[in-house]
Amino acid sequence: MPSKIRKIIELKGGLQKHLRFKNGYYEYRMSINGVHYSAAAKTQQEAKRKFLERLQKGPAEKGPPVPKTFTAFALFYFENFRKRKVAPLTYENDLRRIRKHLRPYFKELPLKEITPFLCQRFLDGLSDQGKGKTVDDLHSLLNVIFKMAIAHGLISSNPLDMVFHQTHERVHGKALTKEEEAELLRRTEGTPYLRMFAVALYTGLRPNEYETAVLRDGIIYANNSKRHNGKKETKRIPVSPMLAPYLADGGEISFLPCKKLWAVFKAILPEHTLKDMRTTFYTRCRECGVADAARDEFMGHSSGVLADTYTDLSDEYLVREAAKIRY
């Protein structure tokens, strides 16, 4: 510990005098020359480490005042911090959830006045409506907002720590049968939808990635919409034997808006969703023996930090693996 910091702490009566424990959190608080310093954590050792680090940095540069009410703070945090950490689609979806669900309920209630009871009542109300997935998403979003409010020194504990929440059991997509695949392609033959559905079926693209798809030298490139921390990544999916007949002219890939695709798709296969074509592709890759690494590349899945860092699959390897998709 720097001698200057040690002297300040000694003049203030020692660290222990400035420690408090509340709602499961240890917090150190101290005012020096009119500047308030604080740090909180679930263990005393971590709270001390953070507090000393805060003292060492000295007074923070003055910026715009941090809002102390719920909606104003949530939007402040999202615009200044969250926006840089998540994919654009995730950012937009989270903002939509704030405006649709969180703002109407919490409004501009001071963060310090938000209790576990208020949060529990809010989540229970949505659960009673059968909105399990929405509850999961909002619980996660609230958790982030409250943690950031703690980091900004606006509250000392997270109200959600006392809230009961049981994760909703999510139903994953259901793969089309081979007969349903054939039916979808047969019913759209002679229409612009045939090419679109063939690309969706045999690439595993997410619906929000359709419009980014381009074909170059036998490989389809598309944005991976699920990458985080602002990192942009392009997926590579070679044209498989199943897709090749639908791209024989080598023309551009273009998609109509998902709303129109959805209407046509549901009219033919009412028991399925557009996302089920992605599940179908994943299933066929496994059935046809495509290597896991290649399949993850096609799907845009993460293979883990080390694998993502050190693995750079060649186009030739991916083309060989895509050639297995034949049934």
C-alpha distance (Angstrom), angle and dihedral (degrees) to the residues before:
residue distance angle dihedral
M1 . . .
P2 3.85 . .
S3 3.83 112.9 .
K4 3.81 91.6 -123.2
I5 3.80 91.5 57.7
R6 3.81 91.5 44.3
K7 3.81 91.3 54.0
I8 3.81 92.1 49.6
I9 3.82 91.1 51.3
E10 3.81 91.3 47.9
L11 3.82 91.3 50.9
K12 3.81 88.9 51.0
G13 3.80 92.1 53.9
G14 3.80 99.2 -98.5
L15 3.79 133.4 -64.8
Q16 3.80 95.9 -81.6
K17 3.79 90.7 65.0
H18 3.79 89.9 61.0
L19 3.81 97.9 47.6
R20 3.77 124.3 104.0
F21 3.80 133.8 172.9
K22 3.79 119.6 -146.4
N23 3.82 134.6 158.4
G24 3.78 92.3 -8.5
Y25 3.83 95.8 -50.2
Y26 3.83 131.3 108.5
E27 3.78 112.3 -143.2
Y28 3.79 132.5 -173.6
R29 3.83 115.6 -157.8
M30 3.78 129.2 -178.8
S31 3.82 137.8 157.6
I32 3.81 118.3 -145.8
N33 3.81 121.0 -177.7
G34 3.79 90.0 -19.5
V35 3.81 94.1 -50.9
H36 3.80 116.7 118.9
Y37 3.82 117.6 -139.7
S38 3.80 123.7 -172.8
A39 3.79 141.7 157.3
A40 3.80 131.6 179.3
A41 3.79 135.4 -167.9
K42 3.78 140.4 156.0
T43 3.82 92.4 -104.5
Q44 3.78 126.8 50.4
Q45 3.79 91.7 -132.5
E46 3.81 93.0 54.6
A47 3.82 92.3 44.7
K48 3.81 89.7 51.9
R49 3.80 92.3 48.7
K50 3.79 92.5 50.5
F51 3.79 92.6 45.0
L52 3.81 94.6 51.6
E53 3.78 89.4 47.0
R54 3.80 88.8 52.0
L55 3.82 92.0 50.4
Q56 3.77 91.4 49.0
K57 3.80 92.2 54.3
G58 3.78 90.6 54.9
P59 3.82 125.6 -153.1
A60 3.77 113.2 -8.0
E61 3.78 119.3 -118.4
K62 3.76 110.4 -94.8
G63 3.76 113.4 -107.4
P64 3.78 134.6 158.3
P65 3.82 112.2 -39.5
V66 3.80 112.7 -93.4
P67 3.82 110.8 -119.5
K68 3.80 115.7 -118.5
T69 3.79 99.0 -158.6
F70 3.78 123.9 85.6
T71 3.81 106.6 -111.5
A72 3.80 95.3 34.7
F73 3.80 91.3 50.6
A74 3.83 93.5 44.9
L75 3.81 91.4 53.5
F76 3.83 91.4 43.0
Y77 3.81 91.3 53.0
F78 3.80 93.8 45.1
E79 3.78 94.6 49.6
N80 3.81 96.7 44.5
F81 3.81 103.2 33.8
R82 3.80 117.9 3.2
K83 3.80 92.8 55.0
R84 3.82 90.0 67.0
K85 3.80 95.9 48.7
V86 3.79 105.5 51.1
A87 3.78 138.9 49.6
P88 3.83 114.8 -88.2
L89 3.80 91.7 -112.0
T90 3.81 92.0 52.3
Y91 3.80 89.8 48.4
E92 3.81 92.8 51.6
N93 3.81 93.0 45.6
D94 3.80 91.7 50.3
L95 3.81 91.9 49.4
R96 3.79 89.0 50.8
R97 3.82 90.4 52.7
I98 3.81 90.6 50.2
R99 3.79 92.2 52.0
K100 3.79 96.2 41.5
H101 3.81 101.8 40.6
L102 3.81 115.8 5.8
R103 3.81 102.0 42.7
P104 3.84 95.5 50.9
Y105 3.82 90.7 51.0
F106 3.82 106.0 37.3
K107 3.81 95.6 26.0
E108 3.84 109.6 169.7
L109 3.77 95.9 -28.7
P110 3.83 110.2 152.6
L111 3.79 108.9 -102.1
K112 3.80 91.1 -126.9
E113 3.81 90.1 59.9
I114 3.81 95.9 54.8
T115 3.79 107.2 106.5
P116 3.81 132.9 -168.5
F117 3.81 87.4 -110.6
L118 3.82 92.3 58.7
C119 3.82 91.2 49.3
Q120 3.80 93.1 46.3
R121 3.81 92.1 50.2
F122 3.81 90.8 49.3
L123 3.82 94.5 51.0
D124 3.81 93.7 41.0
G125 3.80 90.0 53.8
L126 3.80 91.2 57.8
S127 3.81 92.2 42.9
D128 3.81 89.8 54.8
Q129 3.82 87.4 56.6
G130 3.81 90.3 56.1
K131 3.82 93.3 -110.2
G132 3.80 96.5 137.6
K133 3.80 97.3 151.0
T134 3.81 91.4 47.6
V135 3.82 89.4 51.6
D136 3.82 90.1 53.0
D137 3.80 92.0 49.9
L138 3.81 93.9 46.7
H139 3.80 94.1 44.9
S140 3.81 88.7 54.3
L141 3.81 91.6 46.3
L142 3.82 93.6 48.8
N143 3.79 90.0 48.6
V144 3.82 90.9 55.9
I145 3.81 92.8 46.9
F146 3.81 94.2 49.5
K147 3.80 92.8 45.8
M148 3.78 89.7 52.8
A149 3.81 90.3 47.9
I150 3.83 87.3 55.6
A151 3.81 90.3 48.8
H152 3.82 89.2 52.8
G153 3.82 90.8 50.9
L154 3.82 93.4 -115.6
I155 3.81 95.9 120.6
S156 3.78 132.1 13.9
S157 3.81 100.6 -145.0
N158 3.79 140.5 28.8
P159 3.84 113.7 -110.1
L160 3.81 89.5 -151.9
D161 3.82 90.9 66.0
M162 3.81 87.6 80.9
V163 3.81 97.2 38.6
F164 3.79 120.1 105.0
H165 3.77 112.0 -130.6
Q166 3.77 128.0 168.8
T167 3.78 113.9 -165.1
H168 3.77 112.8 -115.0
E169 3.79 114.0 -114.9
R170 3.77 102.2 -118.5
V171 3.76 121.7 -146.0
H172 3.78 111.5 -136.0
G173 3.77 124.0 -145.8
K174 3.76 120.6 -72.5
A175 3.80 116.7 -129.6
L176 3.78 119.1 -124.6
T177 3.77 115.8 -115.9
K178 3.79 116.0 -117.3
E179 3.80 88.0 -107.9
E180 3.83 90.0 54.8
E181 3.80 90.6 48.7
A182 3.80 89.9 53.4
E183 3.81 91.1 46.1
L184 3.82 92.4 52.6
L185 3.80 92.5 50.4
R186 3.80 94.1 42.3
R187 3.82 93.6 50.6
T188 3.81 92.8 50.6
E189 3.80 97.0 44.3
G190 3.79 111.9 131.7
T191 3.83 92.5 22.8
P192 3.82 132.0 96.7
Y193 3.81 87.4 -112.2
L194 3.80 94.1 69.9
R195 3.80 94.7 71.7
M196 3.81 92.2 43.3
F197 3.80 94.6 51.4
A198 3.82 91.5 44.6
V199 3.82 90.9 54.0
A200 3.83 91.1 46.7
L201 3.81 92.3 48.0
Y202 3.79 97.0 47.1
T203 3.82 101.2 38.9
G204 3.81 104.6 41.3
L205 3.81 92.2 -133.6
R206 3.79 117.5 168.8
P207 3.83 112.3 -116.8
N208 3.81 90.9 -112.5
E209 3.83 89.0 55.6
Y210 3.81 96.7 53.8
E211 3.80 96.0 92.0
T212 3.83 92.0 51.9
A213 3.82 94.9 57.7
V214 3.81 118.4 116.0
L215 3.81 130.4 172.8
R216 3.81 119.5 -134.5
D217 3.80 125.9 166.4
G218 3.78 95.3 -23.0
I219 3.81 95.9 -46.7
I220 3.80 127.4 101.8
Y221 3.79 114.3 -140.9
A222 3.81 121.7 -163.4
N223 3.78 138.4 163.2
N224 3.79 115.0 -95.6
S225 3.80 101.3 -130.8
K226 3.81 95.1 -167.2
R227 3.80 101.0 65.3
H228 3.82 116.3 115.4
N229 3.81 139.6 -152.8
G230 3.78 90.9 49.3
K231 3.79 91.3 -70.0
K232 3.79 114.4 149.4
E233 3.77 118.1 -146.6
T234 3.77 134.0 177.2
K235 3.78 121.5 -146.9
R236 3.81 120.9 -140.5
I237 3.79 119.1 -148.3
P238 3.82 116.7 172.0
V239 3.79 116.5 -143.4
S240 3.80 106.0 -96.8
P241 3.84 126.4 -148.7
M242 3.81 87.6 -101.1
L243 3.81 93.4 55.9
A244 3.80 99.9 36.4
P245 3.85 97.0 84.0
Y246 3.81 90.6 58.0
L247 3.82 93.4 51.6
A248 3.80 98.1 40.6
D249 3.81 92.5 120.5
G250 3.81 90.8 58.7
G251 3.79 90.7 -134.1
E252 3.77 127.5 151.0
I253 3.78 122.0 -75.3
S254 3.78 113.1 -122.3
F255 3.78 130.9 168.5
L256 3.76 132.0 -155.8
P257 3.83 115.8 -132.1
C258 3.82 112.9 -67.8
K259 3.81 90.1 -117.7
K260 3.81 90.1 65.3
L261 3.80 92.9 42.6
W262 3.79 89.6 49.9
A263 3.82 93.0 53.5
V264 3.82 93.5 51.0
F265 3.81 92.9 42.3
K266 3.83 94.0 50.1
A267 3.79 91.5 48.5
I268 3.81 89.2 59.1
L269 3.82 101.0 33.6
P270 3.82 107.3 21.7
E271 3.82 93.2 171.7
H272 3.81 93.0 60.2
T273 3.81 140.2 62.8
L274 3.80 131.4 -143.7
K275 3.81 88.8 -102.7
D276 3.80 89.2 61.7
M277 3.81 88.4 72.8
R278 3.81 87.6 63.1
T279 3.81 90.0 51.0
T280 3.79 88.4 48.4
F281 3.80 92.5 54.7
Y282 3.80 91.8 48.3
T283 3.81 89.7 50.3
R284 3.82 93.6 49.0
C285 3.82 91.2 49.1
R286 3.78 89.2 56.7
E287 3.80 93.4 44.0
C288 3.80 91.3 50.3
G289 3.81 94.0 48.9
V290 3.80 99.2 -111.8
A291 3.82 109.5 171.5
D292 3.80 114.7 -103.0
A293 3.82 93.6 -120.9
A294 3.81 92.2 53.4
R295 3.79 92.6 43.8
D296 3.82 90.4 52.1
E297 3.80 89.6 50.8
F298 3.81 91.2 51.2
M299 3.81 92.7 47.0
G300 3.80 95.7 42.6
H301 3.81 92.5 -120.9
S302 3.79 123.4 154.3
S303 3.79 114.4 -115.3
G304 3.81 92.3 -160.5
V305 3.79 131.7 -78.0
L306 3.81 96.6 -77.0
A307 3.80 94.8 42.7
D308 3.80 92.4 47.8
T309 3.80 91.1 48.4
Y310 3.79 99.4 47.4
T311 3.81 103.8 28.9
D312 3.80 120.0 86.8
L313 3.79 108.1 167.5
S314 3.80 116.4 -153.7
D315 3.79 123.0 -124.7
E316 3.81 89.1 -120.6
Y317 3.81 91.4 57.3
L318 3.80 92.6 48.4
V319 3.81 91.6 48.2
R320 3.82 90.2 52.9
E321 3.78 91.8 50.5
A322 3.83 93.4 45.7
A323 3.81 88.8 53.4
K324 3.81 87.3 67.9
I325 3.82 90.7 66.7
R326 3.78 96.2 95.8
Y327 3.80 125.0 124.5
